[in-house]
Amino acid sequence: MITIKCGDITFSHIQAILFDKNGTLEDSETYLRSLGQKAARIIDAQIPGIGEPLLMAFGINGNILDPAGLMSVASRKETEVAAAAYIAETGRGWFESLKIARQALAEADQYVNQTPAPLFPGVLDVLRSLSAAGLKLGILSAATTGEVQKFVITHHLRDYLQLEMGVDEGPSKPDPILFLQACQTLGIPPGATLMVGDSVGDMQMARHAKAAGCIGITWVNNTDNVKGADVVINQLDEIQILEA
């Protein structure tokens, strides 16, 4: 078991660390903003006038993406449902609205996902170091499992990870069942597992699952996005191994 230190906080008897993907390991702001903007344009071409309200719902204001907004933290299914709700307000039936939203997001994804989003600085070195110390590491993301797996392969992270988990069907963050399922897959109890994420949902999920601790990371230095964290860091390399 390993002792982890972040700032003035020490976490003892740690066996595993789970990481969020978007905004934690992956600098996905440009991709998510472009995805929302493209999807809004596609829907607006079919339903004129809906584009601007959709952008607001997505948490996009010009070239600024709200790190706590829908596009940043919601699962794909939740984003589809939210977009469909705006479409349904125009008088279309629910199933038609959902179909339009799904198709628009899928088309937008094909358009903007051709260039992979980069890792944040130092991510590879930190994962390599933590893995070498004997910790089990995993990704627990609101993205789909397929997106998580593609991210891992693209950035050559598979040697350091024992879990690549996204949200496909069923519950999404902050439901603690996700954290519990991830821990079960790793074979590590929640009380020996840390969560590292960039959203309130990550913190709530881990806390309600009785995790060993919640580390909030805010590369943009906004602690409001990680309320409920035991400690807030601005760089991933602030996660230090104190003793093994």
C-alpha positions as CSV (number, residue, x, y, z in Angstrom):
1,M,0.0,0.0,0.0
2,I,1.2,3.5,-0.9
3,T,1.0,6.9,0.7
4,I,0.1,9.8,-1.6
5,K,0.7,13.4,-0.9
6,C,-1.0,16.4,-2.6
7,G,-0.1,19.8,-1.1
8,D,-0.7,19.5,2.7
9,I,-3.0,16.5,2.4
10,T,-1.8,12.9,2.8
11,F,-3.7,9.8,1.7
12,S,-2.5,6.6,3.3
13,H,-2.9,2.9,2.3
14,I,-3.7,3.7,-1.3
15,Q,-3.9,0.9,-3.8
16,A,-5.5,2.5,-6.8
17,I,-6.2,5.8,-8.5
18,L,-9.1,6.5,-10.9
19,F,-8.8,9.4,-13.3
20,D,-11.5,11.3,-15.3
21,K,-10.5,11.8,-18.9
22,N,-11.9,15.1,-20.4
23,G,-10.3,18.1,-18.6
24,T,-8.2,15.9,-16.3
25,L,-5.9,13.8,-18.5
26,E,-7.0,15.2,-21.9
27,D,-6.9,18.8,-22.9
28,S,-10.3,18.5,-24.6
29,E,-11.6,22.0,-24.5
30,T,-11.1,22.8,-28.2
31,Y,-12.6,19.4,-29.3
32,L,-15.7,19.7,-27.0
33,R,-16.3,23.4,-28.0
34,S,-16.0,22.5,-31.7
35,L,-18.2,19.5,-31.3
36,G,-21.0,21.6,-29.7
37,Q,-20.6,24.4,-32.2
38,K,-20.8,22.0,-35.2
39,A,-23.7,20.0,-33.8
40,A,-25.6,23.3,-33.1
41,R,-25.0,24.4,-36.7
42,I,-26.2,21.1,-38.1
43,I,-29.4,21.2,-36.0
44,D,-30.0,24.9,-36.8
45,A,-29.8,24.1,-40.6
46,Q,-32.9,21.8,-40.0
47,I,-34.6,24.0,-37.4
48,P,-33.6,27.6,-38.0
49,G,-33.2,29.7,-34.8
50,I,-32.4,26.8,-32.5
51,G,-28.6,27.1,-32.8
52,E,-28.0,29.9,-30.3
53,P,-30.2,28.4,-27.5
54,L,-28.4,25.1,-28.1
55,L,-25.0,26.7,-27.7
56,M,-26.1,28.2,-24.4
57,A,-27.4,24.8,-23.2
58,F,-24.1,23.2,-24.2
59,G,-22.2,25.8,-22.1
60,I,-20.6,27.5,-25.1
61,N,-20.3,31.3,-25.3
62,G,-18.4,32.4,-28.4
63,N,-15.1,30.7,-28.1
64,I,-15.4,30.0,-24.4
65,L,-16.4,26.6,-23.1
66,D,-17.8,26.4,-19.6
67,P,-15.8,23.7,-17.8
68,A,-18.8,23.0,-15.6
69,G,-21.3,23.1,-18.5
70,L,-23.2,20.3,-20.3
71,M,-20.7,19.7,-23.1
72,S,-17.8,19.5,-20.6
73,V,-19.1,17.1,-18.0
74,A,-22.2,15.3,-19.3
75,S,-22.2,11.9,-20.9
76,R,-23.0,11.6,-24.7
77,K,-26.5,10.2,-23.8
78,E,-27.2,13.1,-21.5
79,T,-26.1,15.6,-24.2
80,E,-28.3,13.9,-26.7
81,V,-31.3,14.1,-24.4
82,A,-30.6,17.8,-23.6
83,A,-30.4,18.7,-27.2
84,A,-33.5,16.7,-28.0
85,A,-35.4,18.6,-25.4
86,Y,-34.7,21.9,-27.1
87,I,-35.7,20.4,-30.4
88,A,-39.0,19.1,-28.9
89,E,-39.8,22.6,-27.8
90,T,-40.3,23.5,-31.5
91,G,-43.2,21.1,-31.7
92,R,-41.5,18.0,-33.0
93,G,-42.3,14.6,-31.4
94,W,-39.8,13.2,-28.9
95,F,-38.5,10.3,-30.9
96,E,-37.9,12.5,-33.9
97,S,-36.2,15.1,-31.7
98,L,-33.9,12.5,-30.2
99,K,-33.1,11.1,-33.7
100,I,-32.1,14.6,-34.9
101,A,-30.0,15.2,-31.9
102,R,-28.2,11.9,-32.1
103,Q,-27.5,12.2,-35.8
104,A,-26.2,15.8,-35.4
105,L,-23.8,14.9,-32.6
106,A,-22.6,11.8,-34.5
107,E,-22.0,13.8,-37.7
108,A,-20.3,16.6,-35.8
109,D,-18.1,14.1,-34.0
110,Q,-16.9,12.7,-37.3
111,Y,-16.1,16.2,-38.5
112,V,-14.1,17.5,-35.4
113,N,-12.6,14.2,-34.1
114,Q,-10.1,13.8,-36.9
115,T,-7.3,15.4,-34.8
116,P,-6.9,13.8,-31.4
117,A,-7.0,16.1,-28.4
118,P,-3.6,16.3,-26.6
119,L,-2.7,15.1,-23.2
120,F,-2.1,17.8,-20.6
121,P,1.6,18.4,-19.8
122,G,3.2,15.8,-17.7
123,V,0.4,13.3,-17.8
124,L,2.4,10.4,-19.3
125,D,5.2,10.8,-16.8
126,V,2.8,10.9,-13.9
127,L,1.0,7.8,-15.0
128,R,4.3,6.0,-15.7
129,S,5.6,6.9,-12.2
130,L,2.4,5.9,-10.4
131,S,2.2,2.6,-12.2
132,A,5.8,1.8,-11.5
133,A,5.1,2.3,-7.8
134,G,2.6,-0.5,-7.9
135,L,-0.6,1.4,-8.0
136,K,-3.5,0.1,-10.1
137,L,-4.7,2.9,-12.4
138,G,-7.8,3.4,-14.4
139,I,-9.9,5.9,-16.3
140,L,-13.5,6.5,-15.3
141,S,-15.0,9.0,-17.7
142,A,-18.4,10.3,-18.8
143,A,-17.3,9.7,-22.3
144,T,-18.3,6.5,-23.9
145,T,-16.2,3.4,-23.3
146,G,-15.2,3.4,-27.0
147,E,-14.0,7.0,-26.7
148,V,-11.9,6.1,-23.6
149,Q,-10.4,3.1,-25.4
150,K,-9.5,5.3,-28.5
151,F,-7.9,7.9,-26.2
152,V,-5.8,5.2,-24.5
153,I,-4.6,3.7,-27.7
154,T,-3.9,7.1,-29.3
155,H,-1.7,8.2,-26.5
156,H,-0.1,4.8,-25.8
157,L,-1.4,4.6,-22.2
158,R,-2.4,0.9,-22.1
159,D,0.8,-0.2,-20.4
160,Y,-0.1,1.9,-17.3
161,L,-3.8,1.3,-17.0
162,Q,-5.9,-1.6,-15.7
163,L,-9.3,0.0,-16.4
164,E,-10.7,1.9,-19.4
165,M,-14.3,2.7,-18.4
166,G,-16.8,5.1,-19.8
167,V,-20.6,5.6,-19.7
168,D,-22.6,3.8,-22.3
169,E,-26.0,2.9,-20.9
170,G,-27.3,3.2,-17.4
171,P,-26.2,5.6,-14.7
172,S,-23.8,8.5,-15.3
173,K,-21.8,10.7,-13.0
174,P,-22.2,11.5,-10.1
175,D,-23.9,8.2,-9.4
176,P,-21.5,6.4,-7.0
177,I,-22.4,3.0,-8.6
178,L,-19.9,3.9,-11.4
179,F,-17.1,4.3,-8.9
180,L,-18.1,1.1,-7.1
181,Q,-18.2,-0.8,-10.3
182,A,-14.7,0.5,-11.3
183,C,-13.3,-0.5,-8.0
184,Q,-14.8,-4.0,-8.3
185,T,-13.3,-4.4,-11.7
186,L,-9.9,-3.4,-10.3
187,G,-10.3,-5.7,-7.3
188,I,-9.6,-2.8,-4.9
189,P,-12.0,-1.5,-2.2
190,P,-13.2,2.1,-2.6
191,G,-11.6,3.0,0.7
192,A,-8.2,2.3,-0.8
193,T,-8.9,4.2,-4.1
194,L,-8.5,7.9,-5.0
195,M,-10.5,9.8,-7.6
196,V,-8.9,12.5,-9.6
197,G,-11.2,14.7,-11.7
198,D,-12.1,18.2,-12.8
199,S,-15.8,18.4,-12.0
200,V,-18.2,18.5,-9.0
201,G,-19.7,15.3,-10.4
202,D,-16.4,13.5,-10.0
203,M,-16.1,14.7,-6.4
204,Q,-19.7,13.8,-5.5
205,M,-19.5,10.4,-7.1
206,A,-16.3,9.4,-5.2
207,R,-17.4,10.9,-1.9
208,H,-20.7,9.1,-1.9
209,A,-18.9,5.8,-2.8
210,K,-16.7,6.4,0.3
211,A,-13.5,6.7,-1.7
212,A,-10.2,7.2,0.1
213,G,-10.1,10.7,-1.2
214,C,-11.1,13.2,-3.9
215,I,-8.4,15.1,-5.7
216,G,-9.8,18.0,-7.8
217,I,-7.6,19.2,-10.7
218,T,-8.2,22.6,-12.2
219,W,-5.7,23.4,-15.0
220,V,-7.6,26.7,-15.3
221,N,-7.2,27.5,-11.6
222,N,-11.0,27.7,-10.9
223,T,-11.7,25.8,-7.6
224,D,-15.5,26.3,-8.0
225,N,-15.4,23.5,-10.6
226,V,-14.2,20.9,-8.0
227,K,-16.2,21.8,-4.9
228,G,-16.1,18.9,-2.5
229,A,-12.5,17.9,-3.2
230,D,-10.3,17.0,-0.3
231,V,-7.5,18.9,-2.1
232,V,-7.2,20.9,-5.3
233,I,-4.2,20.8,-7.6
234,N,-3.3,22.7,-10.7
235,Q,-0.9,20.2,-12.3
236,L,-1.1,16.5,-12.3
237,D,2.5,16.2,-11.1
238,E,1.4,17.6,-7.7
239,I,0.3,14.0,-7.0
240,Q,3.4,12.7,-5.2
241,I,4.4,9.3,-3.9
242,L,5.5,9.8,-0.3
243,E,6.3,6.2,0.5
244,A,5.6,2.8,-0.9
